[in-house]
Amino acid sequence: MTLLLKNVWRNVLKNRPLSNSTMRSSLSSSISELAVSKPSDALMISIKSAPSTAEVLAAIQNNIGSLTHRHMLQALRTLFELQKSNSNDPEMLIKDPGFSVLCQNFKKHLRALEVNETIEAIKVLSYLKVPVDSLLVQSLLQLVRYNINMISLRQIMFLDFILSRFDTKNHLVDALRLALPLAFQIHLPLELDNQDLTLLRDMLMYSCSHDLPDRCINNIVTGLLLHDQAIDAHIARSIIWSLCDVNCTEKVFPTRVQLLHICCDILSERINKLSYEDVLRTAAKLKGRILEKHPEYYHQELMDSIAGYVISNNVPFENGLLVARVLSRIAHTNLSLIEYLCFQAASNANILTNARTNILFGFINCLANNNYTPSGDEWTEIRSQISRNPILSVNSTALPWTKVCLELASLGVYEEKLLRKVFSNEFLEKYLAHERNDLDYLQLLTLHEAVHTFHSKQYTLPHEVLQRARNSYPVHAISEELETYLVRGLGSPEYAVRNVMLPCGIVADVVLCLKNGLPLKLAPLSSELKVPLEKLNIPPGAVVICIMNFNYGCFSMNSNRLRGTFRLIIDILEKQGYWTVAFNINEWINAPAHERTPYIMREINYRCGEIGMKLSAT
């Protein structure tokens, strides 16, 4: 009756005469609406409250004539919730004939869907593993394509996530994933809300992962900087992950670096709010950027906090080792973390003895990168466990035996069974069979010299392998520039020679000789090729100083100390009688031109001071 009165009132307002036919029509229509309304409401409630997928599909099949698009959408919602809560196999559901009936009838109502309803339907169908090339999914995607200019920023980000879940490649999906970032750029200036921290975080994540223009990212970063006091640990983690996907060079993007450091500060103080998986992934993302020569991502306090997280949460050995390995590739790891891992290993006689290959090798690598060996009985126990691990007896050239031997050698450990393996003709023949193996030859040369210098001369490489290894040792283009600046400090070009091959086969980037603190004149033999040391005719009693270039990744960030296997090269040369200066060539080349000569001279003077000599140069 209420509906009848409403229709009558509408006609009055429109000044329409109320004829009998109009009254009958209105009454008939109203009664019809009342008749449909009650069952429809009851149907919606029954679909929403259905306790099983079977009852949802039965309600759809039994009421096909009364269904609207809202009933269809609610059916999908309920199926979605039931599948999630019961962890059922979606394949069983989509093979159900009742589900096919639902999809076929849903297609008839697609034009009535609003944009957000269309996206929700796509979400449910993707979760239920309905194929992307099915007619219903394709029709829904076409609706999105037609209405792409009406989609909000939140909907764009959510839809992009949904599309990434479809397993099969599809042209329409690919086209939409290309179009969505463009739509995002258009909507961003209109919908950017600097008051909504969560939205800003999500927009930064989307912009950085989709390589959007710098202006988009910078606008979002500016908005996030307004919330520096409100950012919690989880938002800080998300921002750090996002900024690891883009350029944060300090000179070009100072606001990004500012935000990055703020978030690192926050995470340093609240690291315990994160899960272990988040902590490990954060460390790994920062490591990747730092190793790509982006020092802006290095944050000592955060590295220490990550190390402390492992200890304070009593993280098991293997998981703690994963964190330590990541950190050790960046810098010398917080000593307390390494001590924690060594204590765990020494306290349990089976940890390293029974460790899987990646755990055993990872532990050795971690100690080598940090130049760390525990003292006393703890180290004896750890060495014994390593030696007893059966993996050391495996005859497989697929495993990095030479690298492991080098890392052990940097720790002062020479495991006989490994040395017999690596220096055997059978191993070498297989190990060196593949092409482009210069790195393998360089590792073999370093190991050969380490074993001969510190352990035993009974292990040696075949002559042809040793010669090939020596020929493989590289010369660096930067050596000529280094020599030029060094000569300015020494006072004469006769005092330095570059690319000098030492008797062991290792090439010194630049060599100078001192006697009583004064540089000696050498033959002008600098060359792009290797110059044998013997040709320099060094007089008796002279001190040979070798300048060795090492790149960014050979040093730790926090101490500028060489990592184990690179430090081993220095140890070998000094044991053989050559004083060395390990040079961080990336740090030097980034210094202003007027500071490069003083930089070189300081390094040489410091080394001379360690051997009780003072360099006197003109």
C-alpha positions as CSV (number, residue, x, y, z in Angstrom):
1,M,0.0,0.0,0.0
2,T,2.9,2.3,0.7
3,L,4.3,1.8,-2.8
4,L,0.8,2.6,-4.2
5,L,0.6,5.9,-2.3
6,K,4.1,6.8,-3.5
7,N,3.1,6.2,-7.1
8,V,-0.1,8.3,-6.7
9,W,1.9,11.1,-5.1
10,R,4.4,11.1,-8.0
11,N,1.5,11.5,-10.5
12,V,0.1,14.4,-8.4
13,L,3.4,16.2,-8.4
14,K,3.7,15.7,-12.1
15,N,0.1,17.1,-12.6
16,R,-1.0,13.9,-14.2
17,P,-4.7,13.0,-14.0
18,L,-5.4,9.9,-12.0
19,S,-7.4,7.8,-14.4
20,N,-8.8,4.4,-13.5
21,S,-6.2,2.7,-15.8
22,T,-3.4,4.6,-14.1
23,M,-4.7,3.6,-10.7
24,R,-5.0,0.0,-11.9
25,S,-1.6,0.0,-13.4
26,S,0.0,1.6,-10.3
27,L,-1.7,-0.8,-8.1
28,S,-0.8,-3.8,-10.2
29,S,2.8,-2.6,-10.3
30,S,3.0,-2.0,-6.6
31,I,1.5,-5.3,-5.7
32,S,4.0,-7.0,-8.1
33,E,6.9,-5.1,-6.5
34,L,5.6,-6.1,-3.1
35,A,5.3,-9.7,-4.2
36,V,8.9,-9.8,-5.5
37,S,10.4,-7.7,-2.7
38,K,9.8,-10.0,0.2
39,P,11.1,-13.2,-1.5
40,S,14.0,-11.2,-2.9
41,D,15.0,-10.1,0.6
42,A,14.6,-13.6,2.0
43,L,16.7,-14.9,-0.9
44,M,19.5,-12.4,-0.2
45,I,19.5,-13.4,3.4
46,S,19.5,-17.1,2.6
47,I,22.4,-16.7,0.2
48,K,24.4,-14.6,2.6
49,S,23.9,-17.0,5.5
50,A,24.3,-20.3,3.6
51,P,26.5,-22.6,5.6
52,S,28.0,-24.5,2.6
53,T,28.8,-23.9,-1.1
54,A,26.1,-26.5,-2.0
55,E,23.4,-24.5,-0.3
56,V,24.5,-21.3,-2.1
57,L,24.4,-23.0,-5.5
58,A,21.0,-24.6,-4.6
59,A,19.5,-21.2,-3.7
60,I,20.7,-19.8,-7.0
61,Q,19.3,-22.8,-9.1
62,N,15.9,-22.7,-7.2
63,N,15.4,-19.0,-7.7
64,I,16.7,-18.3,-11.2
65,G,13.8,-16.2,-12.2
66,S,14.0,-13.9,-9.2
67,L,17.7,-13.2,-9.3
68,T,19.2,-9.7,-9.7
69,H,22.9,-8.9,-10.2
70,R,23.1,-8.2,-6.5
71,H,22.0,-11.7,-5.7
72,M,24.6,-13.0,-8.1
73,L,27.3,-10.9,-6.5
74,Q,26.3,-11.9,-3.0
75,A,26.5,-15.5,-4.1
76,L,30.1,-15.0,-5.2
77,R,30.9,-13.2,-2.0
78,T,29.6,-16.1,0.1
79,L,31.4,-18.7,-2.0
80,F,34.6,-16.7,-1.5
81,E,34.2,-16.6,2.3
82,L,33.3,-20.3,2.5
83,Q,36.3,-21.3,0.4
84,K,38.6,-19.2,2.5
85,S,37.3,-20.4,5.9
86,N,37.2,-24.0,4.9
87,S,40.3,-24.1,2.7
88,N,38.5,-26.2,0.1
89,D,39.8,-27.0,-3.3
90,P,38.5,-24.3,-5.7
91,E,38.7,-26.8,-8.6
92,M,35.9,-28.9,-7.1
93,L,33.7,-25.9,-6.9
94,I,34.1,-24.6,-10.4
95,K,33.4,-28.0,-11.8
96,D,30.1,-28.1,-10.0
97,P,27.2,-27.7,-12.5
98,G,25.5,-25.3,-10.1
99,F,28.5,-23.0,-10.4
100,S,28.2,-23.0,-14.2
101,V,24.5,-22.0,-13.8
102,L,25.6,-19.1,-11.6
103,C,28.2,-17.9,-14.1
104,Q,25.9,-18.2,-17.1
105,N,23.1,-16.2,-15.4
106,F,25.6,-13.7,-14.0
107,K,26.6,-12.8,-17.6
108,K,23.1,-11.6,-18.3
109,H,23.3,-9.0,-15.5
110,L,26.8,-7.6,-16.1
111,R,25.6,-4.3,-17.5
112,A,24.0,-3.5,-14.1
113,L,27.2,-3.8,-12.2
114,E,29.0,-0.7,-10.9
115,V,32.8,-0.5,-11.3
116,N,33.6,-1.5,-7.7
117,E,31.2,-4.5,-8.1
118,T,32.9,-5.5,-11.3
119,I,36.3,-5.5,-9.6
120,E,35.0,-7.5,-6.7
121,A,33.6,-10.1,-9.0
122,I,37.0,-10.4,-10.8
123,K,38.6,-10.7,-7.3
124,V,36.4,-13.7,-6.4
125,L,36.7,-15.4,-9.7
126,S,40.5,-15.1,-9.6
127,Y,40.6,-16.6,-6.1
128,L,38.3,-19.4,-7.2
129,K,40.8,-20.1,-10.1
130,V,38.2,-19.5,-12.8
131,P,40.3,-19.4,-16.0
132,V,41.1,-15.9,-17.2
133,D,40.0,-16.8,-20.7
134,S,36.5,-17.9,-19.6
135,L,33.7,-15.8,-21.1
136,L,32.6,-14.4,-17.8
137,V,36.1,-13.2,-16.7
138,Q,36.7,-11.8,-20.2
139,S,33.4,-9.9,-20.1
140,L,34.2,-8.5,-16.7
141,L,37.6,-7.4,-17.9
142,Q,36.1,-5.7,-20.9
143,L,33.8,-3.8,-18.5
144,V,36.8,-2.6,-16.6
145,R,38.5,-1.5,-19.9
146,Y,35.4,0.5,-20.9
147,N,35.3,2.2,-17.5
148,I,39.0,2.6,-16.8
149,N,38.7,6.4,-16.5
150,M,36.2,6.0,-13.7
151,I,38.5,3.8,-11.5
152,S,39.9,5.3,-8.4
153,L,43.6,5.0,-7.2
154,R,42.7,2.4,-4.6
155,Q,40.8,0.4,-7.2
156,I,43.7,0.7,-9.7
157,M,46.2,-0.7,-7.2
158,F,43.8,-3.5,-6.1
159,L,42.9,-4.5,-9.6
160,D,46.5,-4.6,-10.6
161,F,47.1,-7.0,-7.7
162,I,44.2,-9.2,-8.8
163,L,45.4,-9.3,-12.5
164,S,48.9,-10.4,-11.3
165,R,47.2,-13.5,-9.7
166,F,46.0,-14.9,-13.0
167,D,48.3,-17.8,-14.0
168,T,47.8,-17.8,-17.8
169,K,49.0,-15.0,-20.1
170,N,46.1,-13.2,-21.7
171,H,46.1,-10.3,-24.1
172,L,43.3,-8.4,-22.3
173,V,45.0,-8.8,-18.9
174,D,48.3,-7.6,-20.4
175,A,46.7,-4.6,-22.0
176,L,45.0,-3.7,-18.7
177,R,48.3,-4.0,-16.8
178,L,49.8,-1.6,-19.2
179,A,46.9,0.8,-19.0
180,L,46.5,0.9,-15.3
181,P,49.8,2.7,-14.5
182,L,48.9,5.3,-17.0
183,A,45.5,5.8,-15.4
184,F,47.3,5.9,-12.0
185,Q,49.4,8.8,-13.2
186,I,46.3,10.7,-14.4
187,H,44.4,10.2,-11.2
188,L,47.3,10.8,-8.8
189,P,47.3,14.7,-8.8
190,L,43.5,14.6,-8.3
191,E,43.3,12.0,-5.5
192,L,46.5,12.5,-3.7
193,D,45.6,12.8,0.0
194,N,48.5,13.8,2.2
195,Q,46.5,13.1,5.3
196,D,46.0,9.4,4.5
197,L,49.3,7.7,5.6
198,T,48.1,4.2,4.6
199,L,47.1,5.4,1.1
200,L,50.4,7.2,0.7
201,R,52.3,4.0,1.7
202,D,50.3,1.9,-0.8
203,M,50.7,4.5,-3.6
204,L,54.5,4.6,-3.0
205,M,54.6,0.8,-3.3
206,Y,52.7,0.8,-6.5
207,S,54.6,3.7,-8.0
208,C,58.0,2.2,-7.2
209,S,57.2,-1.3,-8.4
210,H,55.8,0.0,-11.7
211,D,58.6,2.4,-12.5
212,L,56.3,5.4,-12.6
213,P,57.8,8.9,-13.5
214,D,60.0,10.5,-10.8
215,R,57.4,13.3,-10.3
216,C,54.8,10.8,-9.1
217,I,57.2,9.1,-6.7
218,N,58.5,12.5,-5.4
219,N,55.0,13.8,-4.8
220,I,54.1,10.8,-2.7
221,V,57.5,10.9,-0.8
222,T,56.8,14.6,0.1
223,G,53.4,13.6,1.5
224,L,55.0,10.8,3.5
225,L,57.6,13.1,5.0
226,L,54.7,15.0,6.7
227,H,54.0,11.9,8.7
228,D,57.5,11.1,10.0
229,Q,56.3,11.0,13.6
230,A,53.3,8.7,12.8
231,I,55.2,6.0,10.8
232,D,55.2,2.7,12.6
233,A,57.5,-0.3,12.1
234,H,55.4,-2.0,9.5
235,I,54.9,1.2,7.4
236,A,58.6,2.0,7.7
237,R,59.4,-1.5,6.5
238,S,57.1,-1.2,3.5
239,I,58.6,2.2,2.6
240,I,62.1,0.9,2.7
241,W,61.1,-2.0,0.5
242,S,59.5,0.4,-2.0
243,L,62.5,2.7,-2.1
244,C,64.8,-0.2,-2.7
245,D,63.1,-0.5,-6.1
246,V,64.0,3.0,-7.3
247,N,66.9,5.4,-7.5
248,C,67.7,7.1,-4.2
249,T,71.0,8.9,-5.2
250,E,71.4,11.6,-2.6
251,K,72.3,14.4,-5.1
252,V,69.4,13.7,-7.4
253,F,66.7,12.6,-5.0
254,P,67.4,14.1,-1.5
255,T,63.8,13.8,-0.2
256,R,63.8,10.1,-1.0
257,V,67.1,9.6,1.0
258,Q,65.6,11.7,3.8
259,L,62.6,9.4,3.9
260,L,64.7,6.3,3.7
261,H,66.9,7.3,6.6
262,I,63.9,8.3,8.7
263,C,62.4,4.9,8.1
264,C,65.7,3.1,8.9
265,D,65.8,5.1,12.2
266,I,62.3,4.0,13.0
267,L,63.0,0.4,12.2
268,S,66.3,0.5,14.2
269,E,64.3,1.3,17.3
270,R,61.3,-0.9,16.7
271,I,62.7,-3.9,14.9
272,N,61.1,-6.3,17.3
273,K,57.7,-5.4,16.0
274,L,58.5,-7.3,12.8
275,S,58.4,-11.0,12.0
276,Y,61.6,-12.9,11.3
277,E,60.7,-13.1,7.6
278,D,60.2,-9.4,7.3
279,V,63.6,-8.7,9.1
280,L,65.4,-11.1,6.7
281,R,63.8,-9.7,3.6
282,T,64.5,-6.1,4.7
283,A,68.2,-6.9,5.2
284,A,68.3,-8.7,1.8
285,K,66.7,-5.8,-0.1
286,L,69.1,-3.3,1.5
287,K,72.1,-5.6,0.7
288,G,71.1,-5.8,-3.0
289,R,71.1,-2.0,-3.3
290,I,74.3,-1.5,-1.3
291,L,76.1,-4.1,-3.5
292,E,75.0,-2.1,-6.6
293,K,77.1,0.7,-5.2
294,H,74.4,2.8,-3.6
295,P,75.8,3.7,-0.2
296,E,72.7,5.7,0.7
297,Y,71.0,2.4,1.7
298,Y,73.6,1.6,4.3
299,H,72.5,2.3,7.9
300,Q,74.8,1.1,10.6
301,E,72.2,1.3,13.4
302,L,69.7,-0.7,11.5
303,M,72.3,-3.4,10.7
304,D,73.1,-3.6,14.4
305,S,69.4,-3.8,15.3
306,I,68.9,-6.6,12.8
307,A,71.8,-8.5,14.4
308,G,70.4,-7.8,17.8
309,Y,67.0,-9.1,16.7
310,V,68.5,-12.6,16.1
311,I,70.0,-12.7,19.5
312,S,67.2,-11.2,21.6
313,N,64.6,-13.4,19.9
314,N,66.8,-16.5,20.3
315,V,66.4,-17.2,16.6
316,P,67.5,-20.8,15.7
317,F,71.0,-21.4,14.2
318,E,70.0,-21.8,10.6
319,N,67.7,-18.8,10.5
320,G,70.2,-16.7,12.4
321,L,72.9,-17.7,9.9
322,L,70.7,-16.6,7.0
323,V,70.6,-13.1,8.5
324,A,74.3,-13.1,9.3
325,R,75.2,-14.1,5.7
326,V,73.2,-11.2,4.3
327,L,74.7,-8.7,6.8
328,S,78.3,-10.0,6.2
329,R,78.0,-9.2,2.5
330,I,77.3,-5.6,3.4
331,A,79.7,-5.0,6.3
332,H,81.6,-6.7,9.1
333,T,78.7,-8.1,11.0
334,N,78.0,-7.1,14.6
335,L,80.4,-9.3,16.5
336,S,77.9,-10.4,19.0
337,L,75.8,-12.1,16.3
338,I,78.8,-14.0,15.0
339,E,79.7,-15.0,18.6
340,Y,76.1,-16.1,19.1
341,L,76.2,-18.4,16.0
342,C,79.6,-19.8,17.0
343,F,78.4,-20.5,20.5
344,Q,75.3,-22.3,19.2
345,A,77.5,-24.4,16.8
346,A,80.1,-25.3,19.4
347,S,77.4,-26.1,22.0
348,N,75.7,-28.7,19.8
349,A,78.0,-31.2,18.3
350,N,75.6,-32.1,15.5
351,I,74.8,-28.6,14.1
352,L,77.7,-28.4,11.6
353,T,78.4,-32.1,11.4
354,N,74.9,-32.8,10.1
355,A,74.4,-29.5,8.4
356,R,73.1,-29.4,4.8
357,T,75.5,-28.2,2.1
358,N,74.1,-24.6,2.0
359,I,74.2,-24.3,5.8
360,L,77.8,-25.6,6.1
361,F,79.1,-23.5,3.2
362,G,77.1,-20.5,4.4
363,F,78.6,-20.7,7.9
364,I,82.2,-20.9,6.5
365,N,81.4,-17.9,4.1
366,C,80.1,-15.9,7.0
367,L,83.2,-16.4,9.1
368,A,85.5,-15.6,6.1
369,N,83.6,-12.4,5.2
370,N,84.0,-11.2,8.7
371,N,87.6,-12.4,9.1
372,Y,86.5,-14.0,12.3
373,T,87.6,-17.1,14.1
374,P,86.5,-17.9,17.7
375,S,89.2,-18.6,20.3
376,G,90.3,-21.7,22.1
377,D,88.1,-24.8,22.5
378,E,85.2,-23.3,20.7
379,W,87.2,-23.0,17.4
380,T,88.6,-26.5,17.9
381,E,85.1,-27.9,18.2
382,I,83.8,-26.0,15.2
383,R,86.7,-27.1,13.0
384,S,86.2,-30.7,14.1
385,Q,82.5,-30.5,13.2
386,I,83.3,-29.0,9.8
387,S,85.8,-31.8,9.1
388,R,83.3,-34.5,10.1
389,N,80.5,-33.3,7.8
390,P,80.1,-36.1,5.1
391,I,79.6,-33.4,2.4
392,L,83.3,-32.8,2.3
393,S,83.8,-36.3,0.9
394,V,81.3,-35.9,-2.0
395,N,82.9,-36.0,-5.4
396,S,81.0,-33.4,-7.3
397,T,82.4,-30.6,-9.5
398,A,79.0,-28.8,-9.2
399,L,79.9,-27.7,-5.7
400,P,82.2,-24.7,-5.2
401,W,85.1,-26.6,-3.7
402,T,87.8,-24.1,-4.6
403,K,85.8,-21.2,-3.1
404,V,85.3,-23.2,0.1
405,C,89.0,-24.0,0.3
406,L,89.9,-20.4,-0.2
407,E,87.5,-19.3,2.5
408,L,88.8,-21.9,4.9
409,A,92.4,-20.8,4.0
410,S,91.5,-17.2,4.9
411,L,90.6,-18.6,8.4
412,G,93.8,-20.5,8.6
413,V,92.2,-23.9,8.0
414,Y,93.6,-26.3,5.4
415,E,91.4,-29.4,5.2
416,E,93.5,-32.2,3.8
417,K,90.6,-34.2,2.2
418,L,89.5,-31.0,0.4
419,L,93.0,-30.1,-0.8
420,R,93.5,-33.7,-2.2
421,K,90.2,-33.3,-4.0
422,V,90.8,-29.9,-5.5
423,F,94.4,-30.5,-6.6
424,S,93.6,-33.9,-8.2
425,N,93.9,-34.2,-12.0
426,E,90.4,-35.8,-12.1
427,F,88.8,-32.9,-10.4
428,L,90.7,-30.2,-12.4
429,E,89.8,-31.8,-15.7
430,K,86.1,-31.7,-15.0
431,Y,86.2,-28.4,-13.1
432,L,87.9,-26.5,-15.9
433,A,86.1,-28.1,-18.8
434,H,83.5,-25.3,-19.2
435,E,84.2,-22.1,-21.1
436,R,84.7,-18.6,-19.7
437,N,86.3,-20.0,-16.5
438,D,88.8,-17.2,-15.8
439,L,87.4,-16.8,-12.3
440,D,88.0,-20.5,-11.6
441,Y,91.7,-20.1,-12.7
442,L,92.1,-17.0,-10.5
443,Q,90.7,-18.9,-7.5
444,L,93.0,-21.8,-8.2
445,L,96.0,-19.6,-8.4
446,T,95.2,-17.9,-5.1
447,L,94.6,-21.2,-3.4
448,H,97.8,-22.6,-4.9
449,E,99.8,-19.7,-3.5
450,A,98.1,-19.8,-0.1
451,V,98.7,-23.5,0.3
452,H,102.4,-23.2,-0.7
453,T,102.9,-20.1,1.4
454,F,101.2,-21.1,4.6
455,H,100.7,-24.9,4.6
456,S,102.6,-27.3,2.4
457,K,104.2,-27.5,-1.0
458,Q,103.0,-31.1,-1.6
459,Y,99.9,-29.8,-3.3
460,T,100.5,-28.2,-6.6
461,L,98.7,-27.5,-9.9
462,P,99.8,-29.0,-13.2
463,H,102.2,-26.7,-15.1
464,E,99.8,-25.9,-17.9
465,V,97.0,-25.1,-15.4
466,L,99.3,-22.9,-13.3
467,Q,100.5,-21.1,-16.4
468,R,97.0,-20.5,-17.7
469,A,96.0,-19.2,-14.2
470,R,98.9,-16.7,-14.2
471,N,98.0,-15.6,-17.7
472,S,94.4,-15.0,-16.6
473,Y,95.3,-12.6,-13.8
474,P,93.8,-9.3,-15.0
475,V,95.3,-5.8,-15.3
476,H,93.0,-2.8,-14.6
477,A,92.4,0.2,-16.8
478,I,92.3,2.4,-13.7
479,S,96.0,1.6,-12.9
480,E,97.3,4.2,-15.4
481,E,95.3,7.0,-13.7
482,L,96.4,5.8,-10.3
483,E,100.0,5.8,-11.4
484,T,99.6,9.4,-12.7
485,Y,98.4,10.7,-9.3
486,L,101.0,8.7,-7.4
487,V,103.8,10.1,-9.5
488,R,102.7,13.6,-8.6
489,G,103.2,12.8,-5.0
490,L,106.5,11.0,-5.4
491,G,107.9,13.7,-7.6
492,S,109.1,11.7,-10.6
493,P,107.6,9.2,-13.1
494,E,110.7,7.1,-12.6
495,Y,109.6,6.1,-9.1
496,A,106.6,3.9,-10.1
497,V,105.8,1.1,-12.6
498,R,102.3,-0.2,-13.2
499,N,101.0,-3.8,-14.0
500,V,103.9,-5.6,-12.5
501,M,103.7,-9.4,-12.4
502,L,105.2,-10.9,-9.2
503,P,106.9,-14.3,-9.4
504,C,103.8,-16.0,-8.0
505,G,101.7,-14.8,-10.9
506,I,99.7,-12.2,-9.0
507,V,99.8,-8.7,-10.7
508,A,100.5,-5.6,-8.6
509,D,98.6,-2.6,-10.1
510,V,101.5,-0.2,-9.2
511,V,104.9,-1.0,-7.7
512,L,107.4,1.4,-6.0
513,C,110.6,0.7,-4.2
514,L,111.9,2.4,-1.1
515,K,115.3,2.4,0.6
516,N,115.8,4.3,3.8
517,G,112.4,5.9,3.2
518,L,113.4,7.3,-0.2
519,P,111.8,6.2,-3.4
520,L,114.2,4.5,-5.9
521,K,114.3,5.1,-9.6
522,L,113.0,2.2,-11.7
523,A,113.3,1.4,-15.4
524,P,110.4,3.1,-17.3
525,L,108.6,-0.1,-18.0
526,S,104.9,0.8,-17.3
527,S,102.8,-0.9,-19.9
528,E,99.3,-2.1,-20.7
529,L,100.8,-5.6,-20.6
530,K,102.3,-7.3,-17.6
531,V,105.8,-6.4,-16.6
532,P,107.8,-9.2,-14.8
533,L,109.2,-8.0,-11.5
534,E,112.6,-9.3,-12.4
535,K,113.0,-6.6,-15.1
536,L,112.8,-3.8,-12.5
537,N,116.3,-4.7,-11.3
538,I,115.5,-3.9,-7.7
539,P,118.7,-3.4,-5.6
540,P,119.3,-5.5,-2.5
541,G,117.9,-4.1,0.7
542,A,115.1,-2.2,-1.1
543,V,111.5,-2.5,0.1
544,V,109.0,-3.4,-2.6
545,I,105.6,-1.8,-2.1
546,C,102.7,-3.1,-4.1
547,I,99.5,-1.1,-4.5
548,M,96.6,-3.5,-5.1
549,N,93.3,-2.2,-6.4
550,F,90.2,-3.7,-4.9
551,N,86.7,-2.6,-5.9
552,Y,83.7,-1.6,-3.7
553,G,82.4,-5.1,-3.0
554,C,85.7,-6.4,-1.7
555,F,85.5,-4.2,1.4
556,S,83.1,-4.0,4.3
557,M,81.0,-0.8,4.5
558,N,81.6,-0.1,8.2
559,S,85.3,-0.8,8.6
560,N,86.8,-0.5,5.1
561,R,88.4,-3.9,5.8
562,L,89.0,-6.4,3.1
563,R,86.9,-9.5,3.2
564,G,88.6,-12.8,3.9
565,T,89.5,-14.2,0.5
566,F,90.7,-10.8,-0.7
567,R,92.6,-10.3,2.5
568,L,94.2,-13.6,1.8
569,I,95.9,-12.2,-1.3
570,I,97.5,-9.5,0.8
571,D,98.6,-12.0,3.4
572,I,100.2,-14.1,0.7
573,L,102.2,-11.2,-0.8
574,E,103.4,-10.0,2.5
575,K,104.5,-13.5,3.5
576,Q,106.4,-13.6,0.3
577,G,108.2,-10.3,1.1
578,Y,106.1,-7.6,-0.6
579,W,104.6,-4.9,1.5
580,T,101.1,-4.1,0.1
581,V,98.7,-1.2,0.2
582,A,95.1,-2.5,-0.3
583,F,93.4,0.3,-2.2
584,N,89.6,0.9,-2.3
585,I,89.6,2.1,-5.9
586,N,85.9,3.1,-5.9
587,E,86.4,5.3,-2.9
588,W,89.5,6.9,-4.4
589,I,87.9,7.5,-7.8
590,N,84.9,9.3,-6.2
591,A,87.2,11.7,-4.4
592,P,87.7,15.2,-5.9
593,A,90.7,15.3,-8.3
594,H,92.7,17.6,-6.0
595,E,92.4,15.1,-3.1
596,R,93.5,12.0,-5.0
597,T,97.3,12.4,-4.7
598,P,97.1,13.2,-0.9
599,Y,94.8,10.2,-0.5
600,I,97.4,7.9,-2.1
601,M,100.3,9.3,-0.2
602,R,98.4,9.0,3.1
603,E,97.7,5.3,2.4
604,I,101.3,4.6,1.6
605,N,102.6,6.6,4.6
606,Y,100.3,4.7,6.9
607,R,101.6,1.3,5.5
608,C,105.2,2.5,5.8
609,G,104.5,3.5,9.4
610,E,103.4,-0.1,10.2
611,I,106.7,-1.4,9.1
612,G,108.7,1.3,10.9
613,M,109.6,3.4,7.9
614,K,108.8,7.0,7.0
615,L,108.3,7.8,3.3
616,S,110.3,10.9,2.2
617,A,109.1,12.1,-1.2
618,T,110.0,15.3,-3.1
